[in-house]
Amino acid sequence: MRFDLVTLFPEFFDSPLRSGLMGKALEKGIATVHLTNPRDFTTDKHHRVDDEPYGGGVGMLMKPEPLFAAVESLPVLPRREVILMTPQGEPLHQALLQKLANDYDQLVILCGHYEGVDERVLNLVTREISLGDFVLTGGEIPALALLNGVIRLRPGTVGKEASLKTESFEDGLLDYPQYTRPAVFRGWSVPEVLRSGNHQAIAAWRRQQQIERTQQRRPDLYVRWLQQQGLQGEE
């Protein structure tokens, strides 16, 4: 799978792309990441990538010409999505990461800066994605989150792929509590059921914990899960 990151700060990705599972996945060729700086496509002597907004206002906007030229310089794979990371986009969620990981061969990710991008840049974009209802200084952090979330779902990245199916959000619920050795730490004990060896009882306990934890911590997810199960209104 090919990723093209269009960013004014390609050096931001140096360490993350070499670290952890993502670095190993890139070494194994599970994915490739290419960095393109729109500043390299400016034509004026000052290499300007931003300008004042028409109509006035605070801040600067990224100009359309360098962004169009940067994206148009990239190869085009058959199944391609051009993504703008923006607070105005669709909230990022696990089902969207699954779709991007499974349905596309190439993700082009635009990292905005300043007060955003010229509206005409959206003619390049096929999807807008947001990390949430907050604003950061640039699109690199959201782009890295998206990159990490997609690559870890690609076959071969995670050693035990079955573990991906039991994580938070995979079936609409948060993950269950997990414990490791020692059995007792500072007076806190691992639940007896987890040490019982009764796999059926363990599975039932974990499922109940998922439901209760989601209800307590993310009531919005809990309501959505009830609706998916056809259980809304039964409680």
C-alpha positions as CSV (number, residue, x, y, z in Angstrom):
1,M,0.0,0.0,0.0
2,R,1.3,3.4,-0.9
3,F,1.0,6.6,1.2
4,D,1.8,10.0,-0.1
5,L,2.1,12.7,2.5
6,V,2.0,16.3,1.2
7,T,3.5,18.3,4.0
8,L,5.5,21.5,4.5
9,F,7.5,19.6,7.3
10,P,8.6,16.3,5.9
11,E,11.2,16.0,8.7
12,F,8.4,15.7,11.2
13,F,7.9,12.1,10.1
14,D,11.6,11.0,10.3
15,S,11.5,9.3,13.7
16,P,7.9,8.0,13.7
17,L,8.5,6.2,10.3
18,R,11.5,4.4,11.8
19,S,10.0,3.4,15.1
20,G,8.0,0.5,16.4
21,L,5.7,-1.7,14.4
22,M,5.2,1.0,11.8
23,G,9.0,1.1,11.1
24,K,9.1,-2.7,10.8
25,A,6.1,-2.7,8.5
26,L,7.8,-0.2,6.2
27,E,11.1,-2.2,6.3
28,K,9.1,-5.3,5.2
29,G,7.4,-3.5,2.4
30,I,3.9,-3.8,3.8
31,A,3.5,-0.2,3.0
32,T,5.6,2.6,1.4
33,V,5.5,6.2,2.5
34,H,6.5,9.1,0.2
35,L,6.9,12.7,1.4
36,T,6.2,15.6,-0.9
37,N,6.8,19.2,0.1
38,P,4.5,21.7,-1.7
39,R,7.1,24.4,-1.2
40,D,9.2,22.6,-3.9
41,F,6.5,23.4,-6.4
42,T,6.3,27.2,-5.9
43,T,7.4,29.4,-8.8
44,D,8.1,32.7,-7.1
45,K,11.6,33.7,-5.8
46,H,10.4,33.6,-2.1
47,H,8.8,30.1,-2.4
48,R,5.5,31.4,-0.9
49,V,3.0,28.7,0.0
50,D,0.6,31.0,1.9
51,D,-1.2,34.3,1.3
52,E,-3.8,36.6,2.9
53,P,-7.5,35.6,2.6
54,Y,-9.7,37.5,0.3
55,G,-12.2,39.6,2.3
56,G,-9.8,40.0,5.2
57,G,-9.5,38.1,8.4
58,V,-6.9,36.8,10.8
59,G,-4.1,34.5,9.6
60,M,-3.0,33.1,6.3
61,L,-4.2,30.4,3.9
62,M,-2.2,27.8,2.0
63,K,-2.3,28.7,-1.7
64,P,-3.8,26.3,-4.2
65,E,-1.1,26.3,-6.9
66,P,1.7,24.5,-4.9
67,L,-0.8,22.0,-3.5
68,F,-2.3,21.2,-6.9
69,A,1.2,20.9,-8.4
70,A,2.4,18.6,-5.6
71,V,-0.6,16.2,-5.9
72,E,-0.5,16.2,-9.7
73,S,3.2,15.2,-9.5
74,L,2.3,11.9,-7.8
75,P,1.6,8.6,-9.5
76,V,-2.0,7.6,-9.6
77,L,-2.9,4.0,-8.4
78,P,-6.2,2.5,-9.4
79,R,-7.8,2.6,-5.9
80,R,-6.8,6.0,-4.6
81,E,-8.2,8.4,-2.0
82,V,-7.0,12.0,-1.6
83,I,-7.5,13.0,2.0
84,L,-7.4,16.4,3.7
85,M,-6.9,16.4,7.4
86,T,-9.2,19.1,8.7
87,P,-11.3,19.7,11.8
88,Q,-14.3,20.1,9.4
89,G,-13.9,16.5,8.2
90,E,-15.5,13.2,9.0
91,P,-14.5,12.1,12.5
92,L,-11.9,9.3,12.4
93,H,-13.1,6.0,13.7
94,Q,-12.1,2.3,13.5
95,A,-14.6,1.4,10.8
96,L,-13.1,4.1,8.6
97,L,-9.6,2.9,9.3
98,Q,-10.7,-0.6,8.2
99,K,-12.2,0.7,5.0
100,L,-9.1,2.7,4.1
101,A,-6.8,-0.3,4.9
102,N,-8.9,-2.8,2.9
103,D,-10.4,-0.8,0.0
104,Y,-7.5,1.4,-1.2
105,D,-4.0,0.9,-2.8
106,Q,-3.0,4.6,-2.3
107,L,-3.8,7.2,0.2
108,V,-2.7,10.8,-0.5
109,I,-2.8,12.8,2.7
110,L,-2.7,16.6,2.6
111,C,-1.4,18.3,5.8
112,G,-2.9,21.8,6.1
113,H,-1.3,24.7,8.0
114,Y,-2.0,28.3,9.0
115,E,-5.7,29.0,8.9
116,G,-6.3,26.2,6.4
117,V,-6.3,25.8,2.7
118,D,-7.8,27.7,-0.2
119,E,-11.3,26.3,-0.7
120,R,-10.5,25.4,-4.3
121,V,-8.1,22.7,-3.0
122,L,-11.2,20.7,-2.1
123,N,-11.5,20.0,-5.9
124,L,-8.5,17.7,-5.4
125,V,-9.9,16.0,-2.3
126,T,-12.1,12.9,-2.2
127,R,-12.4,12.7,1.6
128,E,-12.0,15.1,4.6
129,I,-11.1,13.5,7.9
130,S,-10.9,15.0,11.4
131,L,-9.3,13.6,14.6
132,G,-11.9,15.4,16.7
133,D,-13.4,18.7,17.7
134,F,-10.2,20.6,18.3
135,V,-7.6,22.5,16.4
136,L,-3.8,21.8,16.1
137,T,-1.0,23.8,14.5
138,G,-0.9,21.6,11.5
139,G,-2.1,18.4,9.8
140,E,1.0,16.3,10.5
141,I,-0.1,14.9,13.8
142,P,-3.5,13.9,12.4
143,A,-1.9,12.5,9.3
144,L,0.5,10.4,11.4
145,A,-2.4,9.0,13.5
146,L,-4.2,8.0,10.3
147,L,-1.1,6.5,8.8
148,N,-0.5,4.5,12.0
149,G,-4.1,3.4,12.3
150,V,-4.2,2.1,8.7
151,I,-0.8,0.4,8.5
152,R,-1.3,-1.6,11.7
153,L,-4.4,-3.2,10.1
154,R,-2.5,-4.3,7.0
155,P,-1.6,-8.0,7.0
156,G,1.8,-8.7,8.4
157,T,2.1,-5.6,10.6
158,V,0.8,-7.1,13.9
159,G,2.3,-10.4,14.8
160,K,-1.0,-11.9,16.1
161,E,-3.6,-10.7,13.7
162,A,-6.3,-12.3,15.8
163,S,-5.6,-9.7,18.5
164,L,-6.9,-7.0,16.1
165,K,-10.4,-8.5,16.3
166,T,-10.7,-8.2,20.1
167,E,-9.7,-4.6,20.5
168,S,-11.7,-1.6,21.4
169,F,-14.2,-0.5,18.8
170,E,-13.9,-3.6,16.6
171,D,-17.4,-4.8,17.5
172,G,-18.7,-1.4,18.7
173,L,-17.6,-1.8,22.3
174,L,-14.6,-0.8,24.4
175,D,-12.0,-3.4,25.3
176,Y,-12.3,-5.5,28.5
177,P,-9.9,-5.0,31.4
178,Q,-6.7,-7.0,31.0
179,Y,-4.1,-8.2,33.6
180,T,-0.7,-9.8,33.6
181,R,1.6,-11.2,36.4
182,P,1.9,-10.8,39.3
183,A,-1.5,-12.1,40.5
184,V,-1.5,-9.6,43.4
185,F,0.2,-6.2,43.2
186,R,0.0,-3.8,46.1
187,G,-3.2,-5.5,47.3
188,W,-4.9,-5.4,44.0
189,S,-5.7,-8.9,42.8
190,V,-6.4,-10.3,39.3
191,P,-10.0,-11.3,39.1
192,E,-10.3,-15.0,40.1
193,V,-12.2,-15.9,36.9
194,L,-9.2,-15.0,34.8
195,R,-7.1,-17.5,36.8
196,S,-9.7,-20.2,36.7
197,G,-8.8,-21.8,33.4
198,N,-12.5,-21.9,32.5
199,H,-12.4,-20.4,29.0
200,Q,-16.2,-20.2,28.7
201,A,-16.5,-18.3,32.0
202,I,-13.6,-16.0,31.0
203,A,-15.3,-15.2,27.7
204,A,-18.6,-14.4,29.4
205,W,-16.8,-12.2,32.0
206,R,-14.9,-10.3,29.3
207,R,-18.0,-9.7,27.3
208,Q,-19.9,-8.4,30.3
209,Q,-17.0,-6.1,31.2
210,Q,-17.0,-4.7,27.7
211,I,-20.7,-3.9,27.9
212,E,-20.4,-2.3,31.4
213,R,-17.3,-0.4,30.6
214,T,-18.8,1.0,27.4
215,Q,-22.0,2.0,29.2
216,Q,-20.0,3.8,31.9
217,R,-17.3,5.5,29.9
218,R,-18.9,6.0,26.4
219,P,-22.7,6.1,26.7
220,D,-22.8,7.3,23.1
221,L,-21.1,4.2,21.9
222,Y,-23.3,2.1,24.2
223,V,-26.5,3.5,22.7
224,R,-25.1,2.9,19.1
225,W,-24.2,-0.7,20.1
226,L,-27.7,-1.3,21.4
227,Q,-29.1,-0.1,18.2
228,Q,-26.9,-2.3,16.2
229,Q,-27.9,-5.3,18.3
230,G,-31.6,-4.4,18.0
231,L,-31.7,-3.9,21.8
232,Q,-32.7,-0.3,22.0
233,G,-35.5,0.2,24.5
234,E,-35.2,-3.2,26.1
235,E,-33.5,-2.0,29.2
